[in-house]
Amino acid sequence: MSTRRHNREQAQAYLDTLKGHPFPSSEKIYLTGSRDDIRVGMRQVQLTPSVIGGSRDHPVTRDNDAIPVYDTAGPYSDPDSELDVRKGLVPLRRRWILERDDTEALPQASSDYTQQRLADAGFDHLRFEHLPKPRRAREGRNVSQMHYARRGIITPEMEYVAIRENLGRERIRNEILTRAHPGQSFGANLPEAITPEFVRSEVAAGRAIIPANINHPEAEPMIIGRNFLVKVNANIGNSSVSSSIEEEVEKLVWSCRWGADTVMDLSTGRHIHETREWIIRNSPVPIGTVPIYQALEKVNGIAEELTWPIFRDTLIEQAEQGVDYFTIHAGVLLRYVPMTAERVTGIVSRGGSIMAKWCLAHHKESFLYTHFEEICAICSRYDVALSLGDGMRPGSIADANDRAQFAELQTLGELTQVAWRHEVQTIIEGPGHVPMHLVKVNMEKQLEACFEAPFYTLGPQITDIAPGYDHFTSGIGAAMIGWYGCAMLCYVTPKEHLGLPDKEDVKQGLIAYKIAAHAADIAKGHPGAQIRDNALSLARFEFRWEDQFNLALDPGTARAYHDASLPQESAKVA
Amino acid sequence: MSTRRHNREQAQAYLDTLKGHPFPSSEKIYLTGSRDDIRVGMRQVQLTPSVIGGSRDHPVTRDNDAIPVYDTAGPYSDPDSELDVRKGLVPLRRRWILERDDTEALPQASSDYTQQRLADAGFDHLRFEHLPKPRRAREGRNVSQMHYARRGIITPEMEYVAIRENLGRERIRNEILTRAHPGQSFGANLPEAITPEFVRSEVAAGRAIIPANINHPEAEPMIIGRNFLVKVNANIGNSSVSSSIEEEVEKLVWSCRWGADTVMDLSTGRHIHETREWIIRNSPVPIGTVPIYQALEKVNGIAEELTWPIFRDTLIEQAEQGVDYFTIHAGVLLRYVPMTAERVTGIVSRGGSIMAKWCLAHHKESFLYTHFEEICAICSRYDVALSLGDGMRPGSIADANDRAQFAELQTLGELTQVAWRHEVQTIIEGPGHVPMHLVKVNMEKQLEACFEAPFYTLGPQITDIAPGYDHFTSGIGAAMIGWYGCAMLCYVTPKEHLGLPDKEDVKQGLIAYKIAAHAADIAKGHPGAQIRDNALSLARFEFRWEDQFNLALDPGTARAYHDASLPQESAKVA
């Protein structure tokens, strides 16, 4: 059997037998909010008792608090959930959306492309069967979380987020566990307990976003902002050379299991539309895309032939499927392109180079920039957040922090204010490749240029000499920029620069980035972040091996490494 | 076959077939100093030409400079070297030592233990056959590099080091390759070119050491100091439960191949003496040990029964074998022990807990502290450097930067001055587990308390929640503290806290730490550090895949990851 077919069949088998699958010694708990349908799932790691005296035969023990852990896996970590990828997840936000009474179900998709695609029986075998009817804001209405926040409305999404960020940690009473170093937050505001009102005020100010397209009611609300837990994003997506829908859905589930707070579907191959439908319907986390990738496929890869109508239709197509945030490279201005001429690695952002090519060919500003207000207007009707792409990001440490990069950042700041006028939630993308000592100034300039809109960076990689290990070279930069104030870290896998990540690469990238994000939370002094470290360290000191494994980011690997040296059961309780 | 026997046989086969083995597309070159026998080996990566014009059939090309790379592998990366682990390496420093005419060959080993061991035919089958005669400084003489340096003498070792640190990079002319960001050095003094006189002055000032026991003439001189390239150490060593001499020698060779600047032999199992002999005779890098580990074996693991005479004999035993630096936990004072009572993880340093137990049992200061002057006197007669151990280092981020840790650091500063009075080269060990925002103050306090003696840290790990990935959690801290001024980073492998590292773990630990050290060099602004990054980035931009692989820290992995997605040859030249 060919490798491709084999991979596809393996993915199919994985999905066919998919069950809610908790981590070892963990239970899924739900904390309920002010109404019954605000049920916030989290994971709780059960610990064994500590021996505090007595004899070997009659030990005296003390129970240990269960440790709550943020859980991105949604129903996939709940053994009681009924899962069927053909049906998709339960739309937990549907009632909230309907109650607001500011949207309408459309008789059919508004995108021409979607309609053509649906009419083509040739795709029937690929299609997700239970297509929901798309919704859109009623004429003249804005349905973004920022819109509500600015009007003083605390949505169920905001309350959900507040509960989620607190993790129910007020129940931890053991003084050893709650010890924490005062952090160094560089101006982040980290209250002891997150209230729904705090969430609202941060979203209103633009300092945080809750990506929550009304057409993706399956997603569990989460927040991205400097004053909340640092988040991580995983990129998945097929390409023209490999991978199937099954494999991408498998990677999605796998990403959520290993801690992805959001997932970007960067598909560039065939069946992008259908692949995305499967991904969104089965995703408990927000989904981001780079719409220009799909638009480019529609013009057969010829950047110069891109047009605003094609792009606009793509935005609507994706917004009605439920994409939660769009990366838009609207900051690539014509006059910035020559600034990259002296670089070692030119323009490496795919979106950036597409737009640079377009600008040069037409010798004018791109339609992303000239039609930016219309883009915002579309986003506001579905609550699609904007992630302003950094088309000029450095592709090597040599090119870090150069004129092109920072010129674009200024433009992203201007665009942020345009987006905010439309009450569109906005985050800003950042580099890339930056040596350690130049990381901090990136954060400082971004906060200033973009008025504290959340920063969302790829790494940055802090050296270029280790292809094959760029999850690590970039994880170092990610930990640092997370500490300095970056709100979300876009992971890099070991295959970066070399090939497409497989399932194991996705896991390795996520583990590296969960470490970076958590280390950043601790260094900032995020309340409660140190509890898990303390619990694990105490278990280590008391030789509670099982608890060490179960509290680890990757319990199976910790256990396997231990057992490779000392496999006996006795070696785990000694 | 049992796993242990299998591992041992595999190691034996590896050693039996050992040949000088260059990295792909690399050649071993030697730069000669002021005398013919100063021949400094380094690796040079050959690149393919760049296509700068012409047509597909008649391309116009430009040659690319070969890129010099620091090489720790010694003869193991030279296809022309004759290798036989039963004979050991060529003693390249022997003439230099003899010429100084301040040492004498001893008729027999001075250590009682060594003599007993040699007299016991039961160990004959384990013994390294070609035992050299041990040498020692003539009565009243001091043979340390610091001693020579303070007298204004530039030794061949110092000249060797200067050539090695410069890497012959003045031959790189391409402006794109020599571009570099100004660094942020936090007071490090990084001259454009390292002269032998600069090396001498740094060693004289105690700001750098050249570990170079006169009984380890096989080792290639290298330097550890804040004003030089950041170095990494790999720990190997057997334990009572596993591993054989063959496996440890294999790990040594493997460590040098993957970039270990020094190797510590932390053996605690059987045949420590014989294992160490094999390691030293075959090591092109300095070897460090923790002598208290072996002393403890001599008293059957009962810390309270340790005595100064046993320890003293162990120092002499090891010094005459050729150990280049000793970790001595002389800073664990009686009054510091109670300071650890409130910690989450108490005392986690093995040496620290042995000495704490001893101090408490005898209720007095340890013999390491009370006999410290004698320890220095021994070291000065062989040029064994001292690595002052941090017995109070934190074992969890909760315990970082506490009173016990910093109290001991002050004592290490006092001991540094004692060692320097004896002209014994000295470095200072440091933590451990420290959250990111508390890393910098460790470096600052160490520089102040220890008068700029080089710092040598284990990580630090910046979170405790990822056992199985602690090469990474600690690699982040290592990169940061290297940037702040740490001179050598002691690696951590993925098995840290879980089990004993195997060969693959050693490699993974080293790759992580080479990344950290290199990233630190770049952030400090070390001249020339960015050349390799620029060369690799330029190769990437020009789609010279082979050059990207060959310039990578781990060429085989980079190539394999690429080929997993795009195996065709054409995909590497497109």
Chai-1 contact restraints between the chains, C-beta under 6 A:
chainA,res_idxA,chainB,res_idxB,connection_type,confidence,min_distance_angstrom,max_distance_angstrom,comment,restraint_id
A,I176,B,V344,contact,1.0,0.0,6.0,A-B,restraint_1
A,R179,B,A398,contact,1.0,0.0,6.0,A-B,restraint_2
A,H181,B,P435,contact,1.0,0.0,6.0,A-B,restraint_3
A,Q184,B,H437,contact,1.0,0.0,6.0,A-B,restraint_4
A,V344,B,I176,contact,1.0,0.0,6.0,A-B,restraint_5
A,V344,B,N534,contact,1.0,0.0,6.0,A-B,restraint_6
A,V344,B,S537,contact,1.0,0.0,6.0,A-B,restraint_7
A,V344,B,L538,contact,1.0,0.0,6.0,A-B,restraint_8
A,T345,B,S537,contact,1.0,0.0,6.0,A-B,restraint_9
A,T345,B,F541,contact,1.0,0.0,6.0,A-B,restraint_10
A,S396,B,S537,contact,1.0,0.0,6.0,A-B,restraint_11
A,I397,B,D533,contact,1.0,0.0,6.0,A-B,restraint_12
A,A398,B,R179,contact,1.0,0.0,6.0,A-B,restraint_13
A,A398,B,N534,contact,1.0,0.0,6.0,A-B,restraint_14
A,P435,B,H181,contact,1.0,0.0,6.0,A-B,restraint_15
A,P435,B,I522,contact,1.0,0.0,6.0,A-B,restraint_16
A,P435,B,A523,contact,1.0,0.0,6.0,A-B,restraint_17
A,M436,B,W483,contact,1.0,0.0,6.0,A-B,restraint_18
A,M436,B,A519,contact,1.0,0.0,6.0,A-B,restraint_19
A,M436,B,A523,contact,1.0,0.0,6.0,A-B,restraint_20
A,H437,B,Q184,contact,1.0,0.0,6.0,A-B,restraint_21
A,H437,B,A523,contact,1.0,0.0,6.0,A-B,restraint_22
A,I462,B,A519,contact,1.0,0.0,6.0,A-B,restraint_23
A,T463,B,H518,contact,1.0,0.0,6.0,A-B,restraint_24
A,T463,B,A519,contact,1.0,0.0,6.0,A-B,restraint_25
A,T463,B,D533,contact,1.0,0.0,6.0,A-B,restraint_26
A,D464,B,D533,contact,1.0,0.0,6.0,A-B,restraint_27
A,D464,B,L536,contact,1.0,0.0,6.0,A-B,restraint_28
A,D464,B,S537,contact,1.0,0.0,6.0,A-B,restraint_29
A,I465,B,R532,contact,1.0,0.0,6.0,A-B,restraint_30
A,I465,B,D533,contact,1.0,0.0,6.0,A-B,restraint_31
A,I465,B,L536,contact,1.0,0.0,6.0,A-B,restraint_32
A,I465,B,L553,contact,1.0,0.0,6.0,A-B,restraint_33
A,A466,B,I515,contact,1.0,0.0,6.0,A-B,restraint_34
A,A466,B,L553,contact,1.0,0.0,6.0,A-B,restraint_35
A,P467,B,A552,contact,1.0,0.0,6.0,A-B,restraint_36
A,P467,B,A558,contact,1.0,0.0,6.0,A-B,restraint_37
A,G468,B,D554,contact,1.0,0.0,6.0,A-B,restraint_38
A,G468,B,T557,contact,1.0,0.0,6.0,A-B,restraint_39
A,G468,B,A558,contact,1.0,0.0,6.0,A-B,restraint_40
A,G468,B,Y561,contact,1.0,0.0,6.0,A-B,restraint_41
A,Y469,B,I511,contact,1.0,0.0,6.0,A-B,restraint_42
A,F472,B,F472,contact,1.0,0.0,6.0,A-B,restraint_43
A,T473,B,I515,contact,1.0,0.0,6.0,A-B,restraint_44
A,I476,B,I476,contact,1.0,0.0,6.0,A-B,restraint_45
A,I476,B,A479,contact,1.0,0.0,6.0,A-B,restraint_46
A,A479,B,I476,contact,1.0,0.0,6.0,A-B,restraint_47
A,W483,B,M436,contact,1.0,0.0,6.0,A-B,restraint_48
A,K495,B,Y561,contact,1.0,0.0,6.0,A-B,restraint_49
A,L498,B,Y561,contact,1.0,0.0,6.0,A-B,restraint_50
A,L498,B,H562,contact,1.0,0.0,6.0,A-B,restraint_51
A,G499,B,Y561,contact,1.0,0.0,6.0,A-B,restraint_52
A,G499,B,H562,contact,1.0,0.0,6.0,A-B,restraint_53
A,G499,B,A564,contact,1.0,0.0,6.0,A-B,restraint_54
A,G499,B,S565,contact,1.0,0.0,6.0,A-B,restraint_55
A,L500,B,S565,contact,1.0,0.0,6.0,A-B,restraint_56
A,I511,B,Y469,contact,1.0,0.0,6.0,A-B,restraint_57
A,I515,B,A466,contact,1.0,0.0,6.0,A-B,restraint_58
A,I515,B,T473,contact,1.0,0.0,6.0,A-B,restraint_59
A,H518,B,T463,contact,1.0,0.0,6.0,A-B,restraint_60
A,A519,B,M436,contact,1.0,0.0,6.0,A-B,restraint_61
A,A519,B,I462,contact,1.0,0.0,6.0,A-B,restraint_62
A,A519,B,T463,contact,1.0,0.0,6.0,A-B,restraint_63
A,I522,B,P435,contact,1.0,0.0,6.0,A-B,restraint_64
A,A523,B,P435,contact,1.0,0.0,6.0,A-B,restraint_65
A,A523,B,M436,contact,1.0,0.0,6.0,A-B,restraint_66
A,A523,B,H437,contact,1.0,0.0,6.0,A-B,restraint_67
A,R532,B,I465,contact,1.0,0.0,6.0,A-B,restraint_68
A,D533,B,I397,contact,1.0,0.0,6.0,A-B,restraint_69
A,D533,B,T463,contact,1.0,0.0,6.0,A-B,restraint_70
A,D533,B,D464,contact,1.0,0.0,6.0,A-B,restraint_71
A,D533,B,I465,contact,1.0,0.0,6.0,A-B,restraint_72
A,N534,B,V344,contact,1.0,0.0,6.0,A-B,restraint_73
A,N534,B,A398,contact,1.0,0.0,6.0,A-B,restraint_74
A,L536,B,D464,contact,1.0,0.0,6.0,A-B,restraint_75
A,L536,B,I465,contact,1.0,0.0,6.0,A-B,restraint_76
A,S537,B,V344,contact,1.0,0.0,6.0,A-B,restraint_77
A,S537,B,T345,contact,1.0,0.0,6.0,A-B,restraint_78
A,S537,B,S396,contact,1.0,0.0,6.0,A-B,restraint_79
A,S537,B,D464,contact,1.0,0.0,6.0,A-B,restraint_80
A,L538,B,V344,contact,1.0,0.0,6.0,A-B,restraint_81
A,F541,B,T345,contact,1.0,0.0,6.0,A-B,restraint_82
A,A552,B,P467,contact,1.0,0.0,6.0,A-B,restraint_83
A,L553,B,I465,contact,1.0,0.0,6.0,A-B,restraint_84
A,L553,B,A466,contact,1.0,0.0,6.0,A-B,restraint_85
A,D554,B,G468,contact,1.0,0.0,6.0,A-B,restraint_86
A,T557,B,G468,contact,1.0,0.0,6.0,A-B,restraint_87
A,A558,B,P467,contact,1.0,0.0,6.0,A-B,restraint_88
A,A558,B,G468,contact,1.0,0.0,6.0,A-B,restraint_89
A,Y561,B,G468,contact,1.0,0.0,6.0,A-B,restraint_90
A,Y561,B,K495,contact,1.0,0.0,6.0,A-B,restraint_91
A,Y561,B,L498,contact,1.0,0.0,6.0,A-B,restraint_92
A,Y561,B,G499,contact,1.0,0.0,6.0,A-B,restraint_93
A,H562,B,L498,contact,1.0,0.0,6.0,A-B,restraint_94
A,H562,B,G499,contact,1.0,0.0,6.0,A-B,restraint_95
A,A564,B,G499,contact,1.0,0.0,6.0,A-B,restraint_96
A,S565,B,G499,contact,1.0,0.0,6.0,A-B,restraint_97
A,S565,B,L500,contact,1.0,0.0,6.0,A-B,restraint_98
